[in-house]
Amino acid sequence: MNDYADFVSGLDTAQSCADSSDAALVYRGVPPRFALALGLAFLLAAACIGALLVRQCGAGLLVFAGAGLAAILLYVLPGVSLAALPLGEALSGTAMGCVLTLAAAAAQGAVLSPAALLWCAPAVLTVGSIMLTNNGCDIEKDRDAGRKTLPVLLGRKKTMQLLRITELSAAALAAANAAIFCTFWQGFAIILAAGTALSAPIRTLLAAGPEPTSRSARMLGAVKAHSWITGCQAAAAALALMMK
């Protein structure tokens, strides 16, 4: 939906998109109407699956469904799109890192508490980092289009500083969660193993400022960092459950 909106608004063009692997509507000949139809089909499929979950798990899940739909509309609708403002990272991180996590917990009958927000925090930060990496590669394009994303306001150097702080904070919070769910030494062992595996994608992600031509490699590094950090938490929780 966001790709469609950027294409029809003239933001994504052959001149503004340096990475040909990133803009399917520009370089791959994907018809805009097909992209729009595909996006709407995804929303319809999600609504059908959500309806089944609500029927099985209760109407309380509608709160999360409404929050997710609001996030989508606020991100892509012309005139109100938060993607063009310094709120895109916070919106995507909260929607995908927090709302989805809490919805999954609620669907399984968990009683939500403030501690659940601590569990969500690493995912919020790492999903936000994915968006920050993406927008960091678009600084010049977004600035020329009059968009005021967070990287446009910060500049490339400060964007990289924020990215480093965000990723390290996410790793630290994951370590704290592992220590809470396991004994200290079990959690420490998981963090040590995950940190060793995480070092390569972290180095790739944080080596230098994001450039339009390096988007694919940087986005892959950001996704790997998210997967390892949140996977570390999942391993800690699984270990804690098996030890009971």
N, C-alpha and C positions, 0 to 999 in steps of 0.2 A: 504493500500500500504506500509506503514511504518512497520507494523507487518510482512508482507511478506518479505520485504527487510532484517529486523533484523533476521528472521528465516533462510532464505537461506544463509545469510552471517555467520551463526553460533553464532551470538550474543545472541539470545534467546535459551536457553537450559533448561533442567530440573534442572541443577546445578546452573544456573545463575538467574533463575526466581523463587524467593522464594514465590511469591503470585500466587497460582494456578488459581485465578480468573482473572489474568491479561493477561496470555499468552494462547490464544485459540488454536494457532497452536501447542503449546507444550503439553498442558494438555487436550485439548478437541478433539484431533484427527481431526482437520480441515485440509483437504489436502491443501498444499501450492498452487497448481494450482487453486483450487477453490477460495482461498483468492485473488489471483492475478486476476482471472476472475471477481470476485465480485467488486474489486477495479476499474477495467476498465469499468465495467457496470455502476458503480456510475458516473464515468467521462463522459461516453457516455450520460447517462440520464441528467446530468448537462448541457452538450453541447446542447442537444435538447431543454431543457427548456430555456437555454440562447439564442438560435437562435430565439425562439418565442418572447422573451423579446426584442431582438435587432430589430426584425421586427416591433414590436408594439411601441417601445420607442426610436428607433434611433440607429445609428451605434456607437454613442459615448460610449455605454456600452461595446463595444469591448475592450476598454482600460482597463476596470476593469476585463474583462474576461482574457485578456492576463496577467495581473498582478497576478490573481489567479492561472492560469496554471503555470506561472513561479515559484510561491511559492511552488506549489506541486512538480514540477520537481526538484527544488533546494533542497527540503527537503528529497526526497526519492531516487533520482538517485545515484547509486554507483559511487564513484570517485568525485562527486561534492556535496554530501549530507551535508547540513548545520546542519543536526540533530546531527552530531558528533562534531560540533564546538560550541563555546560560542555565536552563533547567532540564535540558534533555538527558544529561547524565543522571541527575537525581530521579527523574521520572522513570527512566528505563531500569535503573538499579532497584528502585523501590517496587516497581510493578513485577519485575521478573525475579528479583532476589528475595523480596519480602512477601508480596501478595500471593505468589504462586506457592511459596514454601508453607505459609500459614494455611492456605487453602488445602494443600495436600495433607497437612496435619489434622485439620478440622474434619476432612472427609474420612479419616481413619479413627475419628472419635477422640482425638487428643483434646485435653482441656488447655486452652491457650492462656499463657501467662506472660509477664514481662520477660521471663527467661527465654521465651521463644524468640523475642526480638534480638537477643544476643546471639542466638543460633543463626538467625538470618543475616546478621551484620556482615560476615565475610562475603556472602553471595551478593549482597547489595553493593559492596565496594568493588568486587571483581567484575560484576556486570556493568557497573558504572564505568569501570576502567576500559571495558571493551568499547563502550560508546565514546569515551574520552580519546581512545586511540584512533577510532574512526574519524571523529571530528578534528583531531589533531592533524590528520593527513589532508584535511579540506580547508585549512586556514585561509589560503589565498582565494580559493573558489568562493567560500562563504563570505569573506570580506568584500569581494567584488560584487556579490549579489546583495549586499546590505544586511546579511544575517549576523546576529550577535550571539554566536555560540560561545561557550566557555573558553575554548582555545583561541578564538578570535580576540576575546577580551584579554586573555592572559599572555598571548604570544607563545611561540614554540618553546622557548627556554623554560618559562614558568609552567607550561603544560607538562613538560617532562618532569619537573620537580614534583608537581601534584601527582602525576602518575606513579612516581617512585613511592611517595608517601602513602598513596592509596593501596598499592600492592603490598607494601611492607606492613601496613596496618591490618590488612585483611589476613595476612599470614599470622600476625601476632594474635588476632582475635580467634583464628582457627586453633592456634596452639592453646589459648585459654579455654576454649570449648572442649578440646580434647582432654585437657587436664581435669575439667569438671566432670566429664562423662566417664573417664577412666581414672585409675590411680595415676599419680603424677608420672611415674616412670613408664607406665604403658603409653600414656599420652606423649611423653617425650620421645619414646621410640618411634611412634607413628610420625611425629613431626620431623624427626631426624631423617627417616626414610623418605618421606614426601619431599622434604627440603632438598635432598640430594637429587631426586628425580625432577624437581621443579627448577633447579638452577639453570638448565639450558634455556627453557622458554623465558625465564625471567631475564636472563642476560640478553636474549634476542630482543625482548620487549623494551628493555631499559637502556640499551646500548647507546642510542643517539636519538635525536629529535625525529618524530614521524614526518615522512615526506610522502607526497602523492604517489610516487613510483614504488614505495616500499610498503604500501597498504596491505597487500596480501600476506606478506611475511609477518608484519606487525600484528595484524588481526589474528593470525594463527597463533602467534605467541600469547596474545591476550586471552584467547579462548583456552589454550592449554593451561595457562596460569589459573584461570577460573576453575577448570576441571580438577587440577591437582589440589588446589586449596580447599574447595568444597568436598572433594573426594576424601581428603584427609579427615575432615569432620565426620563424614559418613563412616569411614573405617573405625574411627574412635567410638562412635555410637554403636556400631555392630559389635565391636570387641566388648564394650561394656555390657551389652545384652547377653552375649555368649558367656560372659564371666559370672552372670547372676545364677 
